Amino acid sequence: MKSYYLTIVLAPLIAAIVAGLFGRQIGRAGAHTVTILGVGLSTVLSGYVLYQMLANGAPAENLSIYTWGIADGLRMEIGFLVDRLSALMMVVVTFVSLMVHIYTIGYMHDDPGYQRFFSYISLFTFAMLMLVMSNNFLQLFFGWEAVGLVSYLLIGFWFKKETAVFANLKAFLVNRVGDFGFLLGIAGIVLFTNSLDYAEVFAQREAIAGETISVFGGTPWNAMTVICILLFIGAMGKSAQAPLHVWLPDSMEGPTPISALIHAATMVTAGIFMVARMSPLYELSVTALGVVIVIGAITAFFMGLLGIVQNDIKRVVAYSTLSQLGYMTVALGASAYSAAIFHLMTHAFFKALLFLAAGSVIIAMHHEQDIRKMGGIRKYMPITYWTSLIGSLALIGFPATSGFFSKDYIIEAVHASNWHSGTTMGEQATYWIAYLSVLLGVFVTALYSFRMFFLVFHGEERMDAETKSHLHETPWVVTVPLILLAIPSAIIGWFTVEPVLFGGFFGDAIVVSESRDVMSRLGEDWHGQVGMLLHAFKTPVMYLALAGVAAAWYLYLKRPDIPAAIKEKASGFYNVLDRKYYFDDLWIKGFAGGGRRLGDFLADKGDRVLIDGVIVNGTANTVGKLAGIMRQLQTGYLYTYAFAMIIGLTALLGWLIWLK
């Protein structure tokens, strides 16, 4: 099996190297062929690994591939932990990446950086596979930083475009904030266990939970709580949770294929996966889980609201990603780790579909991205229309779609979380706030999703005559990935909900304490997929989703004057949403601008005035003035020196007499 695992990881890496270093020699066709073959091979083998586990009961494997350093008993290794959690992630990452690779042939057809782009996205796949297959924190951190590095390269792929350069710098710096916390969390683990290996760390988790660590002013904190919160700060950066979410919408400056890959299967899912993988640690810190669920609830609802005022087709989808990541994070905080990973899987398919469908529209519209300049595209692009409809229905959780099963069970899990034995009033309040956030988020999601859908595909045609004359369905290399992603977006939830959520699918890969095992409690009421569909009519979730769709239809197709009137009447609230709650101002003008102003002040007052003016030049000036005074004593006349000698002798005699 080692060869399988190495091939899965190395095939995209080798393809990336070939396309990157020898792109001119092999040409465009060679670049996309070698990278598609590499990622395709990884996809097939990842599917085989998962099949072996499901059909033949193949056990999880924890393998050490190479030890490259030992220091004071701390082993630094390259290794793989392949269990059902990592196997599922491997299939999701490689399949979505394969679809993106095929789609890129059409989207980047005329781009001069064609070979370079294929090299980058294949390298991105390698980095994510290293992350999800790691069996130790060092390799996890390598994959963590590698996906960050490649995302920097891809967001700023069009490096002659100033907004793209600003966006990739923003993503890089914001993620450094999160990664600093993540690195401190790993350091805390090493401090208490002297190990980087998952298995060894998990075996000592009870001992860590019994330790304390001083953070501020000598106040002791539970070591496990500190470590888990620090690790989660890293997840906040990678998975774009408020307030470290600001980089993700700007990542739309990169080409659409990378938007799909970042949002669906690679970078932003890394934080969700990491917390699920670390479930043995998080289960020993109720405080850390409380932080997780609060941050997730804030992101799920408030980031969704921002999608309502966006007019860039890709940014609407981007804000839906922020909101859906909030749902996954809420599930993690409620100890419903399996529900979080289940939603991660279904979301990967329909979010990749929505981004690639948006890219299809952008191609047809000659790279116009403003939905206010679209409309009535349905009759020109039928495949893009129907696949977009499937993706949008899955996103809002329409009954029987994949999103219905995964999102509904996150909401149910949060609602049922108050049954935990020993739950305090504060914890109950947290759960209820989180429940209301994800519940109201259903309406918001449906509203902004179908606002975009209706404005793009229905209503009057608002594009110019030149664009309209060339409007048609995109080539097969674009539409085939849409169809292949639409299929799992529609049906995969139906076939996987029972084994993943209630069939012990993850086994020992996910650990939940008995008192917090909310999914087991929900499993007691599981009566099959049909039963869940019938149960949907008894909950407010489906009605909120339908209300959101109806509101979008009425406001943006039947009475478009109403949104304009609301915007005018509630201009203050609209401006808050339009300015994205002023988070960009906080980070760019506050922290970054404040840092620059502090630097300018120190350069002016500290460097030029204090160091140069007082210390360096001041010392030289003082020596010069003293030298000028001393020079007056050196006259060259004998009587001057005789007078000085008399004064000196008189002073010496006086001092001797005084001593007696």
N, C-alpha and C positions, 0 to 999 in steps of 0.2 A: 504493500500500500504506500510505502514511502515514495516510490517513483510516481504514483498517481498524484500525490500531494505536491511534490516538487514540480511536476509538469503543469499542474493547475496554476501554480504561482509563477513559474518561470516562463511559460509560453507567452503571456502578454509582455513580460519584460524583454525577452529576446526580440519579439516583434517590434517593440518600441525602439530598441537600439538599432535594429536594421532600418526601420523607416526614418529614424532621426539622423543617423550617421551616413546612411547610403541612399537617402531620398533622391538625390539627383541622378544617381546611377540607375536605380530601379524605376524611377518615374512615378507618376501619380497612380497608375494602375497597380504597380508593384507595391506601393505604400499601403493602399487600402486592402490589397489582397493578403499581404503578409500579416497585417494587424487583425483583419477579420478571421483569418485562419487561426491565429494565436488565441484570440478571445473565444472563437468558436470551439476550439479544442478544450479550453478551460470550461466552457459551458457544458459540453458533453460529459466531461469527466466529473464535474461537480454534480450533474444530474445523476451520474452513475453512483457516486458516493452516497447521495441521499437515497437513491433507490435501494442500494444494498442495506442501508439502515432500516428502511421502512419495510421492504419485502422480505429480507433475509435475516433481519435482526442483528446486523453487524454491530459490534460494540464500539463505543467511543475509543479513540486512540489518542494518547498523549506521548508525543515523540520528541526526543531531543535530536536535532539534526547535526548541530555543530556547536561546540563550546569554544568561544574565542577569547575568554578571559576569566580568571579567578583572582579575586582580591579579598583577603581576609575572610575567606570562606564564602564570599558572595560570587555566585556563578553567573556569568553573562553568556547567554545561549541564543541560538536560533532554533526554534522548535515549533511544532504544530500541535494544537489541541483540536481535534476534529470530532465533534459530537453533533447532535441533531441541531443545536443552536447555530453552530458555525456552518454546518452543511446547508441549512436553509438559507443563511446569509450568502454563502458561496453561490448558490443557484440564482438567487435574486440579483446579486451584483453582476455575475457574468452574463445572465440572460438579458438584462436591461442594457448592459454595456454592448452586447452584440447587436441589439436593435439600434442603438445609437450609432454604432460603427457603420452599419448598412445605410442608415438614414443620412449619415454625413456625406456619403458619395454624392447625393443629390443636393444637399444644402450648401456644401462648400465647393461645388463644382468649379466655380470660376475664381476661387480665392487663391492668391499667389502663395499662401502658406499652407497649402493642401497637405503635403507630406509631413510638415511639422505638426499640424493639428492631429493627424492620425497617430503620430508618435506620442504626443501628449496624452491623448485619451486612453491609449493602450497602457501607458505608464501609470495613469490614474487607476486603472483597473488592477494593475499589479500592487500598487500601494494599498488599496482597500482590501485586497485578498490577504496581504501580509498582516493587516490589522485584525481581520476577523478570524484568521486561522492561528493567531499567536497563542502560545501557552505561557507567556511570561510578560511582565510589565515592560521590559526593555524593548522587546520586539513590538509590543503594542504601541509604545511611544514612537518607535521608528515609523510604523505605519501611520500613526497619528500625525506626525510632522510631515511625512511624505505626501499625504493627501492634501495637507495645507499648502505645501510648496507647489504641487502640480496645479492646484486650484488657482494659485497666484499667477502661474504662467498662462492658464487658460482664460481666466477672467480678463486679463490684460493681453489676450492674444492679438487683438488689433492695437498694437502698441503705439501706432501713430495717432490714435484717437485719445484725446486728453481725458475724456470721461472714463474710458476704459482703464487708463493708467491710474487715475484717481481711485477707481473702484477696486482694482487689485491691491493697491497699497492699503486701502481701507480694510479690505478683508484680511490682509496679512497682519496688520497692526492689531485689529480687534481680536483676532485669534491668538495673538501673542499674549494678550491679557488673560484669556482663558487658559492657555497652555502653561502660563506661569503657575496658576493654581493647580493644574493637573500634575505638573512636575513636583510641586511641593507635596501633593498627596502621595505620589509614588515614593518620594523621599521619606515620608512618614511611615509608609509600609516597610521600607527597608530598615528604618530606625528600630521598629519594634519586632521585626521578624528576621532581619538579616538575610532576606531572600527576595528574589524577583519572580519566582515560579508561582503560578496561580495555585497549584495544588498545595504547595507548602504554606503559602500565605493563608489559604482557606482553612487549612488544618489548625492554624494558630489563631483563628479569628476570635475565639472565646477569650484568649489571653489578651488580645488587643483591646477588646471591649472592656476589660477590667483595668486598663491603664488610663492614666490621665496625662495631660500635657498642658503646660502653661503657654497661653497665647498673648494675652494683654495683662500687664500689671500683676503678674504672678497668679492670676485667677486660674484654678485648674479646670480644664475642659476634658470631657470624655474623649479619649484618643480616637475611637472609632468614628465618633461624630465629626471630629475635625478632618480626619482623612476622607470620609465620604463626601463632606461638603466641598473640600478642595478638589476631589476628583470630579464632582458635579460642576464646579466652575469651569473645568475643561470642557465638559459636555455642553455647558451653556454657550461656549464659544463655537464649538464645532456644529452643534445642532441648533444654533441661532435662537436661543431663548433670551427673553428680555432680561436685562438691558443690553446684552451682547448680540442682539439680533440685527444690528444696523447694517452689517456688511451684506446680508443675503439679498435684499432687493436690488442693491447696486451690482450684484453679480450678473444681472441681466445684460450688462454691457458686453459680456462675452458672447460668442456665437450660440445660437439656440441649442445645438446638440449638447454643449457642455452644461447649459442650464438644466437640461433634462437629466444629465448624468449626476450633477452635483445634488440636485433636489430629490432625485428618486432613489438612487442606489449607492451613492458613495459618501461624500463628505458629511452631509447633514444627518445621515443615519448612523454615523460613527458614535456620536454621543449616546444615542438611544441604546445601541448595541452594547456599549461599554457598561452602562449602568445595569442592564440586564445580566451581563456576564458577571458583574460584581454583586449580584443579588445576595450571595452569602454574607457579604460585608454590610450591605445596606439594611438587611433584615435585623441587624443588631443595633440600629440607630433610628429610633422613632423620630428624633429631631431632624436628622438628615432627610428622611422621607417626607417630613412636613415641609421642609424647604423645597424639595423637589416638586411636590404637588402644588404649592402656592405659585412657584415660578411658572409651572406648566399651565395653570389656570389663567394667570394673567396673560400669558402669550396666546393661549387658545382663543380667548374672547377679544382682547383689545387689538391684537394684530389682524384678526379677521375683519374688524371694523374698518381698518385702513384699506382693505381691498375694495370697499364700496366706492371710494373716491378716486381710484386709479383709472387712468385712461390708456395706459400702455398695456397691450394684451399680455405681454410676458410678465409685467409687474403684478397684474391681477393674479396670475397663477403663482407668482412668487409669494405673495402675501397669503395665499391659501396654503402654501407649504409651511410658512411660519405657524399658522393656526393649527394645521394638522400635526406638526411636531409638538405643539402644545398639548394636543390630545394624547399623544404617545407619552409625553412626560408626566401628565396627570395619571395615566395608568401605572407608570413606574412608581409614582409616589403613593399610589393605593395598593402597592404590592401585587398588582395585576400584570406581572412582567410578561406573561404569555400573551395577554391581550395587546400589550404595547408592541411586541414583535410581530404579532399577527397583523396589526394595523400597519406596521412598517412594511410588511410584505405586500399587502393589498395596495397600499398607498404607492409603493414603488411602481406598480404596473399602471395605475390610472394617472399618476402624476407625470410619469414619463410620457404617457399617451397624450395628456393635455399639453405638455410643452412641445412635443413634436408636432401635434396638430396646430398649435399656435405658429410654429415655424413654417408649416405648410401654408398657412394663410399669409404669413409674411413673405414667403417666396412668391406666391401668386399676386400679392399686392405690391410687388417690386420694393420690398423692405419697408413698407409703411406699417407702423406698429400702433398707431392711434385708433382705437376702436370707434371713435367718433367719426372717422373718415371711412368706415366700412359699411356694412349693412347689405342684406339680400344676397349674401354670397352662397347661400344654400344651393341654388340651382346651378351654379358654376362649379362647385366642388362637392359633389355628393358623398364621396368616400370620406373626405375630411369632415364633412357635416355629421354623418352618422357616427363616426368614431369619436368625434368631439362630444356628441350627445351621450354616448356610452360613458366616456370619461367623466363628464359633468354629473351624470346620474350616480356614478360610483362615488364621486367626491361628496355629494350631499347625503349619501347613505340611502338612496332610493331602494325600496324593498327588493330583495333577491340579488342585488348587485354585490360585488365583493365588499365595497365600502359599508354597505348596510350591516353585514355581519360583524365586521371589525369595529366600526365606530360605535354601534349600538351597545356592544359588550363593554366598551370602555365606559360609556355613560352608566350602564347598569352596575359595573364594578364600583364606580365612585359612589353611586346611590346606595349600594349595599354595604359600604365600608363602615358605617356606624355600628355594625353588629360586633366589631372587634371587642373582645373581652378586655376590660380595663380602659376603654376609650375615655379620655377626659373631655370636659366641656370644650376646651380649646381645640382639641382634635376634631370633635364633632362639628364645631363651627367651621374649621378648615375644610372638612369634607363637604359640608353644605355649600360653602362658597364655591368650591371646585365644581360641585354638581351643577349649580346654577350657571356657572361660566360655560361649561361644556354643553349644557342644555340650550342656553341662549345662542351659543355659537352655531348650533344647527341651523337656526333661522338666518343668521348672518351669512353663513357659508352658502346656503341656497340663494340668498339675495344677490351676493356679488358674483357667484358663479353663473347664474342665469341672466344677470344683467349683461355680463360679457357675452354669453352665448346668444342672447337675443339681439344685442347691438351688432354683433359680427355677422350672424347668419340670417337674421330675419329683418323685417321692416324695410324702409326705403333704402335705396342704394345711394350712399353718400360719397362714393369715390369719384375722382375726376374721370372725364371721358377717356383719356389716354390709358389709365389703369384699367378701366372697365373693358376696353377693347382687347386687352391681352389676358383677361382673367379666365383661367381654366384650371382643371385639376392638375396637381403636381405629378411628376414621374413616379414610376413603380417603386424606385428605390426609396421614395418617401412614403408612399401609401402602404406598401407591404408591411413595414414595421408598425404603422398605425393599426393595421388589421390584426397583426400578431399580438400587439399589446392590448387591443380592445377585447380579445377573447378572454384572457385571464381577468381583465378588469370587470368583465360581466359575470363570469361563472366560478372563478377559483375560490371565492369565499364559500360558496355552496358546498364544495367538495372537501374543504379543509377546516371548516369551523369546528367540527366535532373533535377530530383527532388533535388539532393544535391547542384548543382551549380546554377540552375535557377528557382527552384520551391519554394524558400523560406523555404527550409527544416529546417534550424536551427532557424528560427524565431527570437525571441529576444535574443537568446543565443549568437549571434554574432552581434556586432554593428559596422556599417561602416558609416562614414560621407558621406553625399550626394556628396560632391565634389570629394571624393576618391573612389566612388563605381564603380570600374572597372568591376566587374562581372556583374553588371546590364547593362553596356554598351555592354559587350560581349554577354549578353543574347538577346539583340536586333537582333543580327545576327545568333541566334541559329535556325537551320532548321532541327533538329533531328539528330539521330546518323548516318544515311546514308549521310546526308548533310555534317556532320563533316568528314566522311571518304572521300568524294569527295573533300572537302576543303583541306585535307591533301596533295593532289597532287599539290596544288598551293603554298605550303609553303616549306621552305628548311628542315624542321624537319625530315620528312620521308626519304628524300634523304641522309641526313647526317647519319641517323641510318643505312640505307642500305649500304652506303659507308663504315661505320665502320665494318659491318659484312663482306663485300667483302674484305676489307683490312686484317681483321683477317684471313680469309680463305686463301688468297694469301700468306701472310707473314708466317703463322705458319703451313700450310699444303702443299702448292705448292713450296714455296721458303723459307724454314727455315734458309737458309744461309744469307738472307737479314737482319733479326733482329740481328744476330750475328755480321754482318758487321757494322750495325748502332751503336750497342753497343760499338764496337771498335773505330769507327770514332768519335762518340759523347760521349766519355767516361766521359768527364766533366759533361755534362748534365745528363747522366745516373747515375753518382755518387750522384748528387744532389737529384735525385728521389730515389735512393737506400737508401740514408741517410735520406729520408723523410723530405727534406728541412732543415735538422739539428735542427728540433724542439725538438727531444729527447735530443740532445746535449745541447740545450738551457735550457731545464727544468732540466735534470739530472745532467749535468756537470756545467751548469751555475748557476741556482737558488739553486738546492739541493746541488751541489758540493760547490758552493760559500758559502752557509749557513754552511756547515760542516767546510770549511776552516776558516770562521769567528769564528765559535765556537772553533776550535783548537787554533786560535790566541788568543782569549780571555782567554781560559783556560791556555795557556802558559804564555802570557804576563800579562794578567789581573789578573788571579787567583794566579799562582805560583810566578810571579815577583812582581806585585803591591800589591795584598792583603796579600799573605803569606810572601813575601820577604820584602816589605816596611812597610806595615801597622802593620801586626801581629808580625813577627819576628823583623822588624825594631824597633818597639816600645820597645820590650823586650830588644834588644841589646842596645838601647839608655839608658834605665833605668839602665842596667847593667854597662855601661860605666860611667854614672853619679854616681852610687853607688861606683864604684871603685875610682873615684876622691874624693868623700866625705869621703871614708874610710881612706884616707891619713890624714884627719884632726883629726881623733880619735886615737891619739898616746898613750894616757894613762899617759903622762908626765905633771906635774903641770905647768912647765914654758911654755909649748905650749898653755895651756888654758889661762894663765895670759897674754901672748903675744896677743892672740886673743881678750881678753877683752880690752886691751889697744888700739888696732887697732879699735875696735868697738866704744869705747868711743870717741876716736879722731875723727872718722867719724861723730858721732852724734853731737859733739860740733861744728865741721865745718859746718854742715848743719844748726844748729840753728843760728850761726853767719851770715851765708849767707842769711837766711830769714830776719834778721833785716836790 
